């Protein structure tokens, strides 16, 4: 908390309740920003202090939580709202003169650019605090990439790289294609193009709160950054990775390398990632190694054929054997009581074990054909809801941000606000509001 020692003739609360400003107070009280404040004050030195850093920082946070798209919008709010000035820590006796000019915020923003290490520490500290408050925090994680469009002008082929405030010299073009099948079996595809950046985000799928993030240019692919993000999470926040059991992702993260590194390496995380059909046209089934009549499809469903009648049956999933890295499937005739003409002479017997190495994309520690996989995968939408809040509650759908460095700072602060608000709600014994940025904090 950026504590401010000041004397005033009265408190605004004695005249009128704070209302929405309680949310800002809740944020300020639960933000571990004292180290950042000390570093900022050391770098500022002993010069004039017409606009103290701590009120300036608190007002900058107010711009985040009250959805001000620009500094001028925030300044207008500070000029007409004396309560907001008081909560931020500005000198009440100075009145409107206490509101910093635009150039002060510009210089303050440049000062924040040099404090990325302290801002990252705030994020890590808040995640660690949530782990203490919520014992199952981080058990189920979800990962996704989010397009953040830059509304600056794209740089021409022969243009220089000098920023001028109108174009965005750091952003570039990104593409994402979505494919699927309609109910009638016909294929569909949709391609999205945008100029800007891509946010790679890992969130807790149970509580819908961020755990790790990285901002890149729009053209950077999701898979390699996702793996690097998990490795950095293991390095910087080992307790989070140690507590994680499942990682959820869409088809963009489907790959043999992804599945093997998550489970075979030091992480021991079970991947629940949708699969892309990369089989050849017309190839619907493959025979399980060592079996004559047991087959599987690209979605991990396992079947057995009756050698006499040729009838195909779904095999019953019997669980994952961790010590063998095998998925166990049971004979449907013996498990369900279905009729089978070849029951007495079938070589499958009671069950069959399929090693994960049969096909690492198809066979995962959580079987794709199981109810557990379907239940877990539904939780993946948590990361999409967090992305939606960034757009609507933090203004990334319509913004004036130019440049990757400024975008990284704004994204990081927005995610920190999410975490700090959640910590405050939990401490208030109101965990049902931990994801709310608009509810009354009283």
Secondary structure as GFF3:
##gff-version 3
##sequence-region A 1 442
A	DSSP	three_ten_helix	12	14	.	.	.	ID=ss1
A	DSSP	alpha_helix	21	30	.	.	.	ID=ss2
A	DSSP	alpha_helix	34	44	.	.	.	ID=ss3
A	DSSP	alpha_helix	53	65	.	.	.	ID=ss4
A	DSSP	alpha_helix	71	80	.	.	.	ID=ss5
A	DSSP	alpha_helix	82	88	.	.	.	ID=ss6
A	DSSP	three_ten_helix	92	98	.	.	.	ID=ss7
A	DSSP	alpha_helix	102	113	.	.	.	ID=ss8
A	DSSP	alpha_helix	116	133	.	.	.	ID=ss9
A	DSSP	beta_strand	140	149	.	.	.	ID=ss10
A	DSSP	beta_strand	172	181	.	.	.	ID=ss11
A	DSSP	beta_strand	187	204	.	.	.	ID=ss12
A	DSSP	beta_strand	209	217	.	.	.	ID=ss13
A	DSSP	alpha_helix	222	236	.	.	.	ID=ss14
A	DSSP	alpha_helix	238	243	.	.	.	ID=ss15
A	DSSP	beta_strand	246	249	.	.	.	ID=ss16
A	DSSP	three_ten_helix	251	253	.	.	.	ID=ss17
A	DSSP	alpha_helix	256	264	.	.	.	ID=ss18
A	DSSP	beta_strand	270	273	.	.	.	ID=ss19
A	DSSP	beta_strand	286	287	.	.	.	ID=ss20
A	DSSP	beta_strand	294	296	.	.	.	ID=ss21
A	DSSP	beta_strand	302	305	.	.	.	ID=ss22
A	DSSP	beta_strand	312	314	.	.	.	ID=ss23
A	DSSP	beta_strand	316	321	.	.	.	ID=ss24
A	DSSP	beta_strand	326	330	.	.	.	ID=ss25
A	DSSP	alpha_helix	332	336	.	.	.	ID=ss26
A	DSSP	beta_strand	351	355	.	.	.	ID=ss27
A	DSSP	three_ten_helix	356	358	.	.	.	ID=ss28
A	DSSP	alpha_helix	371	378	.	.	.	ID=ss29
A	DSSP	alpha_helix	381	392	.	.	.	ID=ss30
A	DSSP	alpha_helix	404	427	.	.	.	ID=ss31
A	DSSP	three_ten_helix	431	433	.	.	.	ID=ss32
###
